[in-house]
Amino acid sequence: MKGIQVTSICYSFAPLFIKTQAMTMLEKNQLAPAFRSPNQHSEIIDLSSYKGSKNIVLYFYPKDDTRGCTIEANQFTELASEFAKIDTVVLGVSKDSCASHLAFIDKYGLKLDLLADTSGELCAAYGVWQEKEKNGIRKMGIVRSTFVINKEGVLVDVIYGISDANGHAQEVFDKLKDGGII
């Protein structure tokens, strides 16, 4: 009897949770949700410390050292100096630990900070923790997404559900440089 009640409770809350997640998806021209999160060196990175001085590309990816995530991180690294020329810092975010991020950075020589959102609070605030389906199996996970935050802390570009990591860093850079969104 208890098993049935637990199952019933889970099913009754599941649609509410999915609906809540959909409602928290962010849009352009909103203030970016504040965050304080440790990077690969366990140093706290705070959104407010960039206000007035740097634009931010905040990209969320599912997992360190996986094919698509490695491609994306390497391509953001290749463009790091170009982003710096337009006063923009690139920060990657996943639910991996600081130690995992450090190993990932060391393995590939990455030149960017990776934030460890082990609690999932940052993912929830930016609406990237969503139900995903792969090979017919549904589960919660990070939906690859990118947010561009200007120097005033406003979201000037919001991209959810990036299907192909290859070339994404260049697309974001081109939008920033040529598109005049910052």
C-alpha positions in Angstrom: 0.0 0.0 0.0 2.8 2.5 0.8 4.5 1.8 -2.5 1.3 2.7 -4.3 0.9 5.9 -2.3 4.5 7.0 -3.0 4.1 6.3 -6.7 0.8 8.2 -6.7 2.5 11.2 -5.0 5.4 11.1 -7.5 3.1 11.1 -10.4 1.0 13.9 -9.0 4.0 16.2 -8.5 5.8 15.3 -11.7 3.6 17.5 -14.0 3.9 20.4 -11.5 7.7 20.2 -11.5 7.9 20.1 -15.3 5.5 23.1 -15.5 7.5 25.0 -13.0 10.7 24.4 -14.9 9.2 25.6 -18.1 8.0 28.8 -16.3 11.5 29.6 -15.1 13.1 29.8 -18.6 14.7 33.1 -19.0 14.3 35.7 -21.8 16.3 38.5 -23.3 16.2 41.8 -21.5 15.7 40.3 -18.0 18.2 40.8 -15.3 20.5 37.8 -15.1 19.9 35.7 -11.9 22.7 36.5 -9.4 25.1 33.7 -8.7 28.1 32.8 -6.5 29.7 29.5 -7.5 33.1 27.8 -7.0 35.4 27.4 -10.0 37.9 24.6 -10.6 40.2 26.1 -7.9 37.3 26.3 -5.4 37.4 30.1 -5.7 34.0 31.8 -5.6 33.0 33.5 -8.8 30.3 36.1 -8.3 28.2 37.6 -11.1 28.3 41.0 -9.3 32.1 41.2 -9.5 31.8 41.7 -13.3 29.2 44.4 -13.2 30.3 47.5 -15.0 33.5 45.9 -16.3 32.9 42.7 -18.3 30.3 41.0 -20.4 29.8 37.3 -19.6 29.1 34.3 -21.8 27.7 31.8 -19.4 27.4 28.4 -21.0 25.9 25.3 -19.4 26.9 21.9 -20.5 26.0 18.4 -19.3 29.3 16.7 -18.3 33.0 17.2 -18.2 35.2 15.2 -20.6 32.3 14.0 -22.9 32.4 14.4 -26.7 30.2 17.4 -27.2 31.2 19.1 -24.0 34.9 18.7 -24.9 34.4 20.2 -28.4 32.5 23.1 -26.9 35.1 23.8 -24.2 38.0 23.6 -26.7 36.3 25.9 -29.1 35.6 28.5 -26.4 39.2 28.2 -25.4 40.4 28.8 -28.9 38.4 32.1 -28.9 39.3 33.2 -25.4 41.6 35.9 -26.5 39.1 37.2 -29.0 36.4 37.3 -26.4 38.8 39.2 -24.1 39.3 41.8 -26.8 35.6 42.7 -26.6 35.6 42.8 -22.7 33.9 39.4 -22.4 34.7 36.5 -20.1 33.5 33.0 -20.8 32.3 30.8 -17.9 31.2 27.2 -18.3 28.8 25.5 -15.8 28.0 21.9 -15.1 27.1 19.9 -12.0 30.6 18.3 -11.9 32.8 18.9 -8.9 35.7 21.4 -8.7 38.1 18.4 -8.9 36.4 17.1 -12.1 36.6 20.5 -13.7 40.3 20.9 -12.8 41.1 17.5 -14.3 39.1 18.4 -17.5 40.9 21.7 -17.8 44.3 20.1 -17.3 43.6 17.2 -19.8 42.7 19.6 -22.6 44.6 22.8 -21.7 41.4 24.8 -21.4 41.7 28.5 -20.8 38.4 29.3 -19.0 36.8 29.0 -15.6 34.4 26.2 -15.1 31.8 26.6 -12.3 30.9 23.7 -10.1 27.1 23.8 -9.6 27.0 20.6 -7.5 23.8 21.7 -5.7 22.0 22.4 -9.0 20.9 25.9 -7.8 22.5 27.8 -10.7 21.1 25.3 -13.2 17.6 25.8 -11.7 17.9 29.6 -11.6 18.8 29.7 -15.3 16.1 27.1 -16.3 18.6 24.5 -17.8 17.8 21.6 -15.5 15.1 19.9 -17.5 13.7 16.6 -18.5 15.5 15.1 -21.4 15.0 12.0 -23.5 17.8 9.8 -24.9 17.3 6.4 -26.5 13.7 6.4 -25.2 14.7 7.0 -21.6 13.5 10.2 -19.9 15.6 11.7 -17.1 16.5 15.1 -15.7 19.7 16.7 -16.9 21.3 19.9 -18.1 20.1 21.2 -21.4 23.0 22.7 -23.2 22.3 26.4 -23.1 24.2 29.8 -23.4 23.4 33.2 -21.9 25.1 36.4 -22.8 25.1 38.9 -19.9 26.1 42.5 -20.6 28.1 44.8 -18.2 24.9 46.0 -16.6 23.8 42.4 -15.7 21.1 42.1 -18.3 20.6 39.1 -20.5 21.1 40.2 -24.1 21.0 36.7 -25.6 19.4 33.5 -24.4 19.9 30.2 -26.2 18.3 27.0 -24.8 18.6 23.5 -26.3 21.8 23.8 -28.4 21.8 20.6 -30.4 25.3 20.8 -31.9 28.2 22.0 -29.8 30.5 22.1 -32.8 30.7 25.7 -34.0 28.6 27.1 -31.1 31.5 29.2 -29.6 32.1 30.9 -33.0 28.4 31.6 -33.4 28.3 33.3 -30.0 31.4 35.3 -30.7 30.1 36.4 -34.2 26.8 37.6 -32.6 28.7 39.6 -30.0 31.3 41.1 -32.3 29.1 41.7 -35.4 25.6 41.6 -34.1 25.9 44.5 -31.7 24.2 42.8 -28.8 26.7 44.1 -26.3 
